[in-house]
C-alpha cells in the first residue's frame, strides 16, 4: 500500500528533474521559474503548512545558478544532482545539456555547406522550352 502512496511523489520528483533538464537545455528564465514552481510543489509534499521546508526550491536555485555558470562550487552542485538521478537516460541527457563545450554533433555540423547550390540538379528554363 505504501507504493501507491509514493507514486505521486515519484512522478512529481521526475517532473522536477525534467524541469531542471529543460532549464539546462534552454537556459531560459521562464524554464528556471517553472523548475522553481515544481520544486515548490515537491516541498509542499512534506506536509509543512508554512514555508519552513524549502529544500527543493533552494536546491533548484543552486542548480540553476550552477548550470548558468554563476554559482559557487558549480561542479559539486551539479555532481550531487546527477548522483540522485536513477534513470540512466535522464542522467545522460542532463550531462549532455550541461556540458561545458556544447559543440553541435558532427552530423548536424556536416549538414551546413557553404556555397550557392540551391538550383544544382534542376533543369534550366531554357531546356524545358518555357
Secondary structure, DSSP 8 states (H G I E B T S, - for coil): -HHHHHHHHHHHHHHHHHHHHHHHHH--HHHHHHHHHHHHHHHHTT--SSS---HHHHHHHHHHHHHHT-STTHHHHHHHHHHH---HHHHHHHHHHT-SS----HHHHHH---S--TTTTS--HHHHT-
